[in-house]
Amino acid sequence: MLKYLLVTVSLALANPAAAADAVTPVRAIMDVASALWSSADGEAGDYFDETHIGNFSKDLRALYAEATKHPAFDTEDGTGSPFDYDPIILGQDGCPLEELTIEPAGKDGSATDVVARFKRFACMEGSSEEERNALSEVHFLVVSESGRPVIADVVSGDDDDRYSLVETLKAIIAN
């Protein structure tokens, strides 16, 4: 029994983000995304509001806090959202998210890669059937901080068309 317990504990310590539920913070953020893209009144919340900011790692939260000093739009106090688009879904126009799935997709270094797939243009009139049925894919790199799974980065696209939330925040701060 002691041997079984030691093996279980060592596996949990070796892979803490997987031992905890890596999907949990991703589900919380994708729930916000679904609400934002389904809401006509803008009352769906924000990825980085007090309710949801804890789903992100300390490093990502610090980058976001610094980036708010470089708002996308002029504000009276000089702070605000650094984005003029949805930084998770990567869009300004779209439809309510359809066929959303969220599942672990393996490891990426010390992070658990959790992938969200969804249709984001299903309601777009004038788009081809292929465009309306295309699945978008967003990867959330989830790590463990203080025993809790948190999102360390959000990545979509690949190669030349790769988007990293962390890299984008760093670029905003540098400008």
N, CA and C atoms as an extended XYZ file, in Angstrom:
525
Properties=species:S:1:pos:R:3:atomname:S:1:resname:S:1:resid:I:1 pbc="F F F"
N         0.826       -1.195        0.000 N   MET     1
C         0.000        0.000        0.000 CA  MET     1
C         0.867        1.253        0.000 C   MET     1
N         1.918        1.246        0.823 N   LEU     2
C         2.811        2.402        0.894 CA  LEU     2
C         3.481        2.634       -0.462 C   LEU     2
N         3.883        1.557       -1.118 N   LYS     3
C         4.515        1.673       -2.439 CA  LYS     3
C         3.543        2.315       -3.432 C   LYS     3
N         2.277        1.892       -3.431 N   TYR     4
C         1.257        2.463       -4.316 CA  TYR     4
C         1.074        3.951       -4.043 C   TYR     4
N         1.018        4.319       -2.766 N   LEU     5
C         0.850        5.719       -2.373 CA  LEU     5
C         2.042        6.553       -2.838 C   LEU     5
N         3.252        6.047       -2.665 N   LEU     6
C         4.449        6.781       -3.090 CA  LEU     6
C         4.478        6.975       -4.600 C   LEU     6
N         4.105        5.966       -5.354 N   VAL     7
C         4.058        6.086       -6.815 CA  VAL     7
C         3.021        7.125       -7.220 C   VAL     7
N         1.853        7.097       -6.609 N   THR     8
C         0.791        8.060       -6.925 CA  THR     8
C         1.237        9.484       -6.618 C   THR     8
N         1.835        9.688       -5.458 N   VAL     9
C         2.294       11.026       -5.071 CA  VAL     9
C         3.398       11.499       -6.003 C   VAL     9
N         4.345       10.632       -6.343 N   SER    10
C         5.436       11.059       -7.222 CA  SER    10
C         4.924       11.388       -8.617 C   SER    10
N         3.945       10.667       -9.111 N   LEU    11
C         3.359       11.003      -10.414 CA  LEU    11
C         2.643       12.343      -10.354 C   LEU    11
N         1.937       12.596       -9.286 N   ALA    12
C         1.238       13.877       -9.141 CA  ALA    12
C         2.227       15.027       -9.061 C   ALA    12
N         3.333       14.823       -8.343 N   LEU    13
C         4.336       15.886       -8.241 CA  LEU    13
C         5.069       16.091       -9.558 C   LEU    13
N         5.281       15.039      -10.313 N   ALA    14
C         5.980       15.151      -11.588 CA  ALA    14
C         5.123       15.819      -12.645 C   ALA    14
N         3.825       15.760      -12.495 N   ASN    15
C         2.919       16.297      -13.505 CA  ASN    15
C         1.759       17.009      -12.816 C   ASN    15
N         2.023       18.105      -12.070 N   PRO    16
C         0.976       18.722      -11.261 CA  PRO    16
C        -0.173       19.312      -12.059 C   PRO    16
N         0.090       19.891      -13.235 N   ALA    17
C        -1.016       20.468      -14.009 CA  ALA    17
C        -1.960       19.377      -14.486 C   ALA    17
N        -1.401       18.200      -14.803 N   ALA    18
C        -2.254       17.100      -15.237 CA  ALA    18
C        -2.967       16.487      -14.042 C   ALA    18
N        -2.291       16.477      -12.868 N   ALA    19
C        -2.922       15.913      -11.679 CA  ALA    19
C        -4.143       16.736      -11.298 C   ALA    19
N        -4.033       18.037      -11.410 N   ALA    20
C        -5.205       18.896      -11.211 CA  ALA    20
C        -5.977       18.890      -12.524 C   ALA    20
N        -7.106       19.502      -12.553 N   ASP    21
C        -7.914       19.480      -13.767 CA  ASP    21
C        -7.528       20.643      -14.676 C   ASP    21
N        -6.659       20.368      -15.643 N   ALA    22
C        -6.157       21.406      -16.552 CA  ALA    22
C        -7.258       22.020      -17.410 C   ALA    22
N        -8.361       21.328      -17.559 N   VAL    23
C        -9.462       21.843      -18.383 CA  VAL    23
C       -10.238       22.950      -17.653 C   VAL    23
N       -10.206       22.954      -16.335 N   THR    24
C       -11.031       23.882      -15.550 CA  THR    24
C       -10.832       25.354      -15.913 C   THR    24
N        -9.603       25.893      -15.921 N   PRO    25
C        -9.471       27.314      -16.269 CA  PRO    25
C        -9.822       27.593      -17.728 C   PRO    25
N        -9.579       26.633      -18.587 N   VAL    26
C        -9.914       26.805      -20.008 CA  VAL    26
C       -11.427       26.863      -20.179 C   VAL    26
N       -12.134       25.987      -19.491 N   ARG    27
C       -13.603       25.991      -19.546 CA  ARG    27
C       -14.134       27.345      -19.072 C   ARG    27
N       -13.568       27.883      -18.000 N   ALA    28
C       -14.027       29.178      -17.476 CA  ALA    28
C       -13.838       30.286      -18.515 C   ALA    28
N       -12.697       30.304      -19.184 N   ILE    29
C       -12.431       31.346      -20.184 CA  ILE    29
C       -13.285       31.127      -21.427 C   ILE    29
N       -13.462       29.897      -21.842 N   MET    30
C       -14.304       29.639      -23.021 CA  MET    30
C       -15.775       29.890      -22.712 C   MET    30
N       -16.190       29.753      -21.461 N   ASP    31
C       -17.552       30.146      -21.080 CA  ASP    31
C       -17.735       31.649      -21.277 C   ASP    31
N       -16.703       32.429      -20.928 N   VAL    32
C       -16.758       33.878      -21.168 CA  VAL    32
C       -16.828       34.143      -22.668 C   VAL    32
N       -15.995       33.456      -23.443 N   ALA    33
C       -15.998       33.640      -24.901 CA  ALA    33
C       -17.372       33.326      -25.479 C   ALA    33
N       -17.943       32.220      -25.064 N   SER    34
C       -19.275       31.848      -25.564 CA  SER    34
C       -20.301       32.910      -25.211 C   SER    34
N       -20.231       33.411      -23.988 N   ALA    35
C       -21.178       34.450      -23.563 CA  ALA    35
C       -20.954       35.750      -24.332 C   ALA    35
N       -19.694       36.133      -24.528 N   LEU    36
C       -19.397       37.370      -25.262 CA  LEU    36
C       -19.924       37.319      -26.692 C   LEU    36
N       -19.717       36.191      -27.349 N   TRP    37
C       -20.123       36.074      -28.749 CA  TRP    37
C       -21.614       35.786      -28.896 C   TRP    37
N       -22.291       35.485      -27.803 N   SER    38
C       -23.737       35.264      -27.842 CA  SER    38
C       -24.507       36.463      -27.322 C   SER    38
N       -23.818       37.396      -26.667 N   SER    39
C       -24.464       38.517      -25.994 CA  SER    39
C       -24.538       39.741      -26.893 C   SER    39
N       -25.719       40.307      -26.996 N   ALA    40
C       -25.889       41.539      -27.770 CA  ALA    40
C       -25.705       42.766      -26.893 C   ALA    40
N       -25.795       42.589      -25.572 N   ASP    41
C       -25.763       43.751      -24.684 CA  ASP    41
C       -24.422       44.001      -24.010 C   ASP    41
N       -23.424       43.169      -24.292 N   GLY    42
C       -22.109       43.383      -23.718 CA  GLY    42
C       -21.998       43.080      -22.238 C   GLY    42
N       -22.963       42.388      -21.664 N   GLU    43
C       -22.965       42.091      -20.232 CA  GLU    43
C       -22.358       40.729      -19.906 C   GLU    43
N       -21.589       40.178      -20.809 N   ALA    44
C       -21.088       38.825      -20.619 CA  ALA    44
C       -19.846       38.745      -19.740 C   ALA    44
N       -19.263       39.863      -19.382 N   GLY    45
C       -18.041       39.838      -18.593 CA  GLY    45
C       -16.827       40.053      -19.476 C   GLY    45
N       -15.667       39.793      -18.908 N   ASP    46
C       -14.408       40.020      -19.605 CA  ASP    46
C       -13.427       38.942      -19.168 C   ASP    46
N       -12.543       38.541      -20.052 N   TYR    47
C       -11.552       37.522      -19.718 CA  TYR    47
C       -10.672       37.947      -18.544 C   TYR    47
N       -10.430       39.259      -18.449 N   PHE    48
C        -9.467       39.769      -17.481 CA  PHE    48
C       -10.120       40.536      -16.333 C   PHE    48
N       -11.436       40.347      -16.126 N   ASP    49
C       -12.086       41.008      -14.992 CA  ASP    49
C       -11.728       40.262      -13.700 C   ASP    49
N       -12.144       40.818      -12.573 N   GLU    50
C       -11.789       40.239      -11.276 CA  GLU    50
C       -12.259       38.796      -11.126 C   GLU    50
N       -13.366       38.467      -11.754 N   THR    51
C       -13.912       37.112      -11.653 CA  THR    51
C       -13.059       36.097      -12.403 C   THR    51
N       -12.448       36.497      -13.514 N   HIS    52
C       -11.779       35.539      -14.394 CA  HIS    52
C       -10.258       35.642      -14.441 C   HIS    52
N        -9.675       36.742      -13.985 N   ILE    53
C        -8.226       36.949      -14.094 CA  ILE    53
C        -7.435       35.856      -13.380 C   ILE    53
N        -7.999       35.270      -12.339 N   GLY    54
C        -7.325       34.207      -11.596 CA  GLY    54
C        -7.135       32.923      -12.380 C   GLY    54
N        -7.759       32.816      -13.550 N   ASN    55
C        -7.558       31.642      -14.399 CA  ASN    55
C        -6.240       31.711      -15.161 C   ASN    55
N        -5.557       32.856      -15.079 N   PHE    56
C        -4.296       33.055      -15.786 CA  PHE    56
C        -3.129       33.011      -14.798 C   PHE    56
N        -1.957       32.659      -15.298 N   SER    57
C        -0.757       32.584      -14.466 CA  SER    57
C        -0.351       33.966      -13.967 C   SER    57
N         0.471       33.981      -12.917 N   LYS    58
C         0.967       35.249      -12.373 CA  LYS    58
C         1.706       36.040      -13.445 C   LYS    58
N         2.526       35.364      -14.228 N   ASP    59
C         3.289       36.059      -15.275 CA  ASP    59
C         2.369       36.678      -16.316 C   ASP    59
N         1.358       35.948      -16.757 N   LEU    60
C         0.433       36.487      -17.753 CA  LEU    60
C        -0.372       37.642      -17.158 C   LEU    60
N        -0.792       37.514      -15.910 N   ARG    61
C        -1.524       38.611      -15.255 CA  ARG    61
C        -0.659       39.861      -15.160 C   ARG    61
N         0.625       39.695      -14.846 N   ALA    62
C         1.534       40.847      -14.753 CA  ALA    62
C         1.711       41.504      -16.121 C   ALA    62
N         1.848       40.703      -17.165 N   LEU    63
C         1.954       41.259      -18.519 CA  LEU    63
C         0.689       42.022      -18.887 C   LEU    63
N        -0.465       41.449      -18.575 N   TYR    64
C        -1.722       42.123      -18.893 CA  TYR    64
C        -1.824       43.446      -18.134 C   TYR    64
N        -1.475       43.446      -16.849 N   ALA    65
C        -1.543       44.681      -16.049 CA  ALA    65
C        -0.657       45.764      -16.657 C   ALA    65
N         0.528       45.388      -17.093 N   GLU    66
C         1.430       46.364      -17.719 CA  GLU    66
C         0.877       46.818      -19.069 C   GLU    66
N         0.308       45.900      -19.829 N   ALA    67
C        -0.236       46.236      -21.158 CA  ALA    67
C        -1.435       47.172      -21.066 C   ALA    67
N        -2.158       47.151      -19.940 N   THR    68
C        -3.307       48.064      -19.802 CA  THR    68
C        -2.866       49.523      -19.742 C   THR    68
N        -1.578       49.752      -19.545 N   LYS    69
C        -1.041       51.119      -19.580 CA  LYS    69
C        -0.873       51.606      -21.017 C   LYS    69
N        -1.177       50.728      -21.959 N   HIS    70
C        -1.103       51.025      -23.393 CA  HIS    70
C        -2.439       50.632      -24.034 C   HIS    70
N        -3.522       51.337      -23.669 N   PRO    71
C        -4.851       50.927      -24.151 CA  PRO    71
C        -4.993       51.069      -25.667 C   PRO    71
N        -5.830       50.219      -26.230 N   ALA    72
C        -6.087       50.257      -27.674 CA  ALA    72
C        -6.810       51.536      -28.067 C   ALA    72
N        -7.555       52.109      -27.130 N   PHE    73
C        -8.303       53.339      -27.388 CA  PHE    73
C        -7.932       54.369      -26.331 C   PHE    73
N        -7.983       55.639      -26.686 N   ASP    74
C        -7.697       56.706      -25.726 CA  ASP    74
C        -8.710       56.665      -24.590 C   ASP    74
N        -8.197       56.795      -23.379 N   THR    75
C        -9.053       56.845      -22.197 CA  THR    75
C        -8.619       58.027      -21.338 C   THR    75
N        -9.512       58.474      -20.483 N   GLU    76
C        -9.203       59.625      -19.624 CA  GLU    76
C        -8.027       59.354      -18.699 C   GLU    76
N        -7.971       58.142      -18.144 N   ASP    77
C        -6.898       57.855      -17.195 CA  ASP    77
C        -5.689       57.176      -17.836 C   ASP    77
N        -5.732       56.965      -19.157 N   GLY    78
C        -4.595       56.378      -19.856 CA  GLY    78
C        -4.421       54.894      -19.656 C   GLY    78
N        -5.445       54.236      -19.108 N   THR    79
C        -5.390       52.785      -18.960 CA  THR    79
C        -6.650       52.182      -19.559 C   THR    79
N        -6.584       50.913      -19.886 N   GLY    80
C        -7.738       50.219      -20.441 CA  GLY    80
C        -7.284       48.982      -21.184 C   GLY    80
N        -8.209       48.338      -21.826 N   SER    81
C        -7.872       47.117      -22.546 CA  SER    81
C        -6.852       47.415      -23.641 C   SER    81
N        -5.806       46.615      -23.706 N   PRO    82
C        -4.824       46.813      -24.764 CA  PRO    82
C        -5.276       46.231      -26.108 C   PRO    82
N        -6.461       45.646      -26.128 N   PHE    83
C        -6.939       44.967      -27.335 CA  PHE    83
C        -8.118       45.688      -27.965 C   PHE    83
N        -8.140       45.716      -29.290 N   ASP    84
C        -9.314       46.214      -30.009 CA  ASP    84
C        -9.998       45.053      -30.730 C   ASP    84
N        -9.761       43.860      -30.238 N   TYR    85
C       -10.337       42.623      -30.768 CA  TYR    85
C       -10.400       41.621      -29.621 C   TYR    85
N       -11.041       40.508      -29.854 N   ASP    86
C       -11.121       39.458      -28.852 CA  ASP    86
C        -9.790       38.696      -28.856 C   ASP    86
N        -9.003       38.777      -27.785 N   PRO    87
C        -7.681       38.159      -27.789 CA  PRO    87
C        -7.679       36.639      -27.607 C   PRO    87
N        -8.808       36.063      -27.307 N   ILE    88
C        -8.896       34.609      -27.167 CA  ILE    88
C        -9.409       33.997      -28.467 C   ILE    88
N       -10.488       34.537      -29.001 N   ILE    89
C       -11.093       34.025      -30.232 CA  ILE    89
C       -10.395       34.604      -31.462 C   ILE    89
N        -9.729       35.737      -31.288 N   LEU    90
C        -9.022       36.441      -32.365 CA  LEU    90
C        -9.988       36.963      -33.409 C   LEU    90
N       -10.881       37.803      -32.999 N   GLY    91
C       -11.797       38.379      -33.963 CA  GLY    91
C       -12.505       39.594      -33.430 C   GLY    91
N       -13.101       40.312      -34.371 N   GLN    92
C       -13.979       41.428      -34.041 CA  GLN    92
C       -15.395       41.110      -34.478 C   GLN    92
N       -15.501       40.308      -35.508 N   ASP    93
C       -16.801       39.906      -36.039 CA  ASP    93
C       -16.891       38.394      -35.976 C   ASP    93
N       -18.070       37.921      -35.728 N   GLY    94
C       -18.258       36.486      -35.686 CA  GLY    94
C       -19.662       36.157      -35.244 C   GLY    94
N       -19.847       34.928      -34.913 N   CYS    95
C       -21.150       34.398      -34.548 CA  CYS    95
C       -21.040       33.761      -33.167 C   CYS    95
N       -22.172       33.427      -32.573 N   PRO    96
C       -22.098       32.614      -31.362 CA  PRO    96
C       -21.284       31.348      -31.657 C   PRO    96
N       -20.441       30.969      -30.729 N   LEU    97
C       -19.595       29.793      -30.929 CA  LEU    97
C       -20.469       28.544      -30.965 C   LEU    97
N       -20.204       27.697      -31.930 N   GLU    98
C       -20.964       26.449      -32.062 CA  GLU    98
C       -20.029       25.259      -31.955 C   GLU    98
N       -20.577       24.162      -31.485 N   GLU    99
C       -19.875       22.882      -31.387 CA  GLU    99
C       -18.557       23.000      -30.629 C   GLU    99
N       -18.585       23.715      -29.515 N   LEU   100
C       -17.394       23.906      -28.689 CA  LEU   100
C       -17.009       22.601      -28.000 C   LEU   100
N       -15.751       22.221      -28.163 N   THR   101
C       -15.186       21.096      -27.417 CA  THR   101
C       -13.900       21.569      -26.756 C   THR   101
N       -13.623       21.021      -25.597 N   ILE   102
C       -12.407       21.354      -24.860 CA  ILE   102
C       -11.828       20.045      -24.352 C   ILE   102
N       -10.544       19.800      -24.675 N   GLU   103
C        -9.932       18.557      -24.219 CA  GLU   103
C        -8.416       18.691      -24.132 C   GLU   103
N        -7.812       17.971      -23.197 N   PRO   104
C        -6.352       17.955      -23.126 CA  PRO   104
C        -5.791       17.361      -24.414 C   PRO   104
N        -4.677       17.935      -24.882 N   ALA   105
C        -4.084       17.467      -26.138 CA  ALA   105
C        -2.633       17.048      -25.948 C   ALA   105
N        -2.225       16.792      -24.721 N   GLY   106
C        -0.857       16.344      -24.480 CA  GLY   106
C        -0.050       17.368      -23.717 C   GLY   106
N         1.254       17.170      -23.722 N   LYS   107
C         2.171       18.038      -22.995 CA  LYS   107
C         2.924       18.931      -23.975 C   LYS   107
N         3.257       20.126      -23.502 N   ASP   108
C         4.108       21.059      -24.239 CA  ASP   108
C         5.134       21.551      -23.227 C   ASP   108
N         6.235       20.827      -23.109 N   GLY   109
C         7.196       21.119      -22.049 CA  GLY   109
C         6.575       20.794      -20.711 C   GLY   109
N         6.577       21.762      -19.803 N   SER   110
C         5.999       21.536      -18.478 CA  SER   110
C         4.511       21.862      -18.432 C   SER   110
N         3.973       22.328      -19.537 N   ALA   111
C         2.556       22.715      -19.588 CA  ALA   111
C         1.703       21.600      -20.185 C   ALA   111
N         0.447       21.593      -19.782 N   THR   112
C        -0.537       20.727      -20.424 CA  THR   112
C        -1.213       21.549      -21.511 C   THR   112
N        -1.214       21.024      -22.714 N   ASP   113
C        -1.863       21.691      -23.850 CA  ASP   113
C        -3.335       21.286      -23.839 C   ASP   113
N        -4.203       22.269      -23.646 N   VAL   114
C        -5.648       22.028      -23.675 CA  VAL   114
C        -6.187       22.752      -24.896 C   VAL   114
N        -6.859       22.023      -25.771 N   VAL   115
C        -7.323       22.615      -27.028 CA  VAL   115
C        -8.835       22.830      -26.999 C   VAL   115
N        -9.235       24.018      -27.438 N   ALA   116
C       -10.658       24.341      -27.618 CA  ALA   116
C       -10.908       24.424      -29.116 C   ALA   116
N       -11.925       23.716      -29.579 N   ARG   117
C       -12.308       23.748      -30.996 CA  ARG   117
C       -13.757       24.211      -31.082 C   ARG   117
N       -14.039       25.011      -32.111 N   PHE   118
C       -15.386       25.554      -32.256 CA  PHE   118
C       -15.561       26.123      -33.651 C   PHE   118
N       -16.830       26.242      -34.037 N   LYS   119
C       -17.182       26.954      -35.267 CA  LYS   119
C       -17.482       28.388      -34.868 C   LYS   119
N       -16.819       29.349      -35.521 N   ARG   120
C       -17.042       30.748      -35.157 CA  ARG   120
C       -17.721       31.569      -36.238 C   ARG   120
N       -17.939       30.988      -37.426 N   PHE   121
C       -18.555       31.741      -38.518 CA  PHE   121
C       -19.811       31.070      -39.064 C   PHE   121
N       -20.441       30.211      -38.271 N   ALA   122
C       -21.587       29.438      -38.753 CA  ALA   122
C       -22.747       30.312      -39.212 C   ALA   122
N       -22.903       31.502      -38.654 N   CYS   123
C       -24.043       32.357      -38.999 CA  CYS   123
C       -23.730       33.368      -40.103 C   CYS   123
N       -22.522       33.375      -40.612 N   MET   124
C       -22.108       34.398      -41.577 CA  MET   124
C       -22.741       34.169      -42.946 C   MET   124
N       -23.701       35.014      -43.253 N   GLU   125
C       -24.336       34.939      -44.568 CA  GLU   125
C       -23.328       35.372      -45.622 C   GLU   125
N       -23.385       34.754      -46.756 N   GLY   126
C       -22.471       35.088      -47.835 CA  GLY   126
C       -21.166       34.318      -47.780 C   GLY   126
N       -20.920       33.618      -46.681 N   SER   127
C       -19.719       32.793      -46.577 CA  SER   127
C       -20.002       31.433      -47.189 C   SER   127
N       -18.960       30.793      -47.660 N   SER   128
C       -19.125       29.459      -48.228 CA  SER   128
C       -19.462       28.471      -47.113 C   SER   128
N       -20.007       27.352      -47.498 N   GLU   129
C       -20.323       26.310      -46.519 CA  GLU   129
C       -19.047       25.856      -45.814 C   GLU   129
N       -17.959       25.788      -46.562 N   GLU   130
C       -16.677       25.391      -45.975 CA  GLU   130
C       -16.242       26.381      -44.886 C   GLU   130
N       -16.383       27.678      -45.145 N   GLU   131
C       -16.023       28.699      -44.151 CA  GLU   131
C       -16.930       28.624      -42.931 C   GLU   131
N       -18.222       28.441      -43.156 N   ARG   132
C       -19.161       28.377      -42.034 CA  ARG   132
C       -18.939       27.138      -41.170 C   ARG   132
N       -18.476       26.055      -41.776 N   ASN   133
C       -18.281       24.806      -41.042 CA  ASN   133
C       -16.853       24.596      -40.549 C   ASN   133
N       -15.964       25.528      -40.855 N   ALA   134
C       -14.563       25.386      -40.441 CA  ALA   134
C       -14.447       25.434      -38.921 C   ALA   134
N       -13.618       24.560      -38.396 N   LEU   135
C       -13.359       24.553      -36.957 CA  LEU   135
C       -12.149       25.426      -36.655 C   LEU   135
N       -12.328       26.346      -35.737 N   SER   136
C       -11.207       27.126      -35.220 CA  SER   136
C       -10.625       26.348      -34.051 C   SER   136
N        -9.341       26.555      -33.805 N   GLU   137
C        -8.666       25.821      -32.746 CA  GLU   137
C        -7.794       26.788      -31.957 C   GLU   137
N        -7.938       26.764      -30.645 N   VAL   138
C        -7.138       27.598      -29.755 CA  VAL   138
C        -6.512       26.683      -28.707 C   VAL   138
N        -5.202       26.835      -28.524 N   HIS   139
C        -4.475       26.028      -27.545 CA  HIS   139
C        -4.194       26.861      -26.300 C   HIS   139
N        -4.511       26.297      -25.161 N   PHE   140
C        -4.251       26.923      -23.873 CA  PHE   140
C        -3.143       26.113      -23.203 C   PHE   140
N        -2.055       26.768      -22.862 N   LEU   141
C        -0.969       26.088      -22.163 CA  LEU   141
C        -1.193       26.284      -20.668 C   LEU   141
N        -1.499       25.184      -20.002 N   VAL   142
C        -1.901       25.213      -18.595 CA  VAL   142
C        -0.765       24.666      -17.733 C   VAL   142
N        -0.419       25.428      -16.708 N   VAL   143
C         0.618       25.035      -15.758 CA  VAL   143
C         0.009       25.019      -14.360 C   VAL   143
N         0.789       24.533      -13.423 N   SER   144
C         0.336       24.521      -12.036 CA  SER   144
C         1.056       25.624      -11.267 C   SER   144
N         0.275       26.439      -10.566 N   GLU   145
C         0.820       27.458       -9.665 CA  GLU   145
C         0.146       27.280       -8.316 C   GLU   145
N         0.937       27.083       -7.308 N   SER   146
C         0.407       26.867       -5.954 CA  SER   146
C        -0.626       25.743       -5.943 C   SER   146
N        -0.362       24.705       -6.740 N   GLY   147
C        -1.245       23.550       -6.785 CA  GLY   147
C        -2.519       23.733       -7.585 C   GLY   147
N        -2.635       24.868       -8.280 N   ARG   148
C        -3.838       25.164       -9.072 CA  ARG   148
C        -3.482       25.258      -10.547 C   ARG   148
N        -4.317       24.699      -11.426 N   PRO   149
C        -4.052       24.855      -12.856 CA  PRO   149
C        -4.419       26.269      -13.311 C   PRO   149
N        -3.502       26.905      -14.042 N   VAL   150
C        -3.729       28.248      -14.574 CA  VAL   150
C        -3.195       28.313      -16.000 C   VAL   150
N        -3.723       29.237      -16.774 N   ILE   151
C        -3.340       29.389      -18.177 CA  ILE   151
C        -2.097       30.265      -18.262 C   ILE   151
N        -1.011       29.703      -18.819 N   ALA   152
C         0.247       30.436      -18.967 CA  ALA   152
C         0.331       31.142      -20.317 C   ALA   152
N        -0.370       30.632      -21.317 N   ASP   153
C        -0.392       31.272      -22.635 CA  ASP   153
C        -1.572       30.721      -23.418 C   ASP   153
N        -1.973       31.492      -24.409 N   VAL   154
C        -3.047       31.101      -25.326 CA  VAL   154
C        -2.450       31.226      -26.719 C   VAL   154
N        -2.484       30.136      -27.481 N   VAL   155
C        -1.808       30.100      -28.775 CA  VAL   155
C        -2.763       29.583      -29.839 C   VAL   155
N        -2.750       30.237      -30.984 N   SER   156
C        -3.519       29.736      -32.123 CA  SER   156
C        -2.692       29.935      -33.382 C   SER   156
N        -3.106       29.272      -34.440 N   GLY   157
C        -2.350       29.330      -35.687 CA  GLY   157
C        -1.061       28.546      -35.555 C   GLY   157
N        -0.259       28.583      -36.606 N   ASP   158
C         1.035       27.926      -36.535 CA  ASP   158
C         2.007       28.583      -37.513 C   ASP   158
N         3.250       28.272      -37.339 N   ASP   159
C         4.329       28.794      -38.171 CA  ASP   159
C         4.243       30.307      -38.323 C   ASP   159
N         4.102       30.799      -39.554 N   ASP   160
C         4.086       32.240      -39.813 CA  ASP   160
C         2.814       32.918      -39.323 C   ASP   160
N         1.770       32.150      -39.094 N   ASP   161
C         0.481       32.707      -38.684 CA  ASP   161
C         0.198       32.410      -37.208 C   ASP   161
N         1.249       32.234      -36.420 N   ARG   162
C         1.108       31.870      -35.010 CA  ARG   162
C         0.787       33.110      -34.183 C   ARG   162
N        -0.139       32.963      -33.245 N   TYR   163
C        -0.517       34.036      -32.323 CA  TYR   163
C        -0.342       33.515      -30.910 C   TYR   163
N         0.437       34.229      -30.130 N   SER   164
C         0.621       33.913      -28.715 CA  SER   164
C         0.161       35.121      -27.920 C   SER   164
N        -0.717       34.911      -26.954 N   LEU   165
C        -1.186       36.006      -26.114 CA  LEU   165
C        -0.015       36.639      -25.363 C   LEU   165
N         0.883       35.826      -24.835 N   VAL   166
C         2.039       36.343      -24.105 CA  VAL   166
C         2.915       37.197      -25.020 C   VAL   166
N         3.220       36.691      -26.214 N   GLU   167
C         4.051       37.449      -27.157 CA  GLU   167
C         3.365       38.751      -27.564 C   GLU   167
N         2.059       38.713      -27.746 N   THR   168
C         1.307       39.915      -28.114 CA  THR   168
C         1.355       40.946      -26.995 C   THR   168
N         1.162       40.513      -25.751 N   LEU   169
C         1.233       41.442      -24.622 CA  LEU   169
C         2.626       42.065      -24.514 C   LEU   169
N         3.663       41.264      -24.710 N   LYS   170
C         5.034       41.794      -24.673 CA  LYS   170
C         5.245       42.837      -25.767 C   LYS   170
N         4.705       42.584      -26.960 N   ALA   171
C         4.835       43.543      -28.069 CA  ALA   171
C         4.094       44.842      -27.760 C   ALA   171
N         2.928       44.739      -27.150 N   ILE   172
C         2.158       45.939      -26.776 CA  ILE   172
C         2.952       46.770      -25.767 C   ILE   172
N         3.537       46.109      -24.794 N   ILE   173
C         4.317       46.800      -23.762 CA  ILE   173
C         5.544       47.476      -24.370 C   ILE   173
N         6.168       46.825      -25.343 N   ALA   174
C         7.389       47.355      -25.956 CA  ALA   174
C         7.132       48.585      -26.815 C   ALA   174
N         5.902       48.770      -27.274 N   ASN   175
C         5.606       49.913      -28.154 CA  ASN   175
C         5.248       51.149      -27.392 C   ASN   175
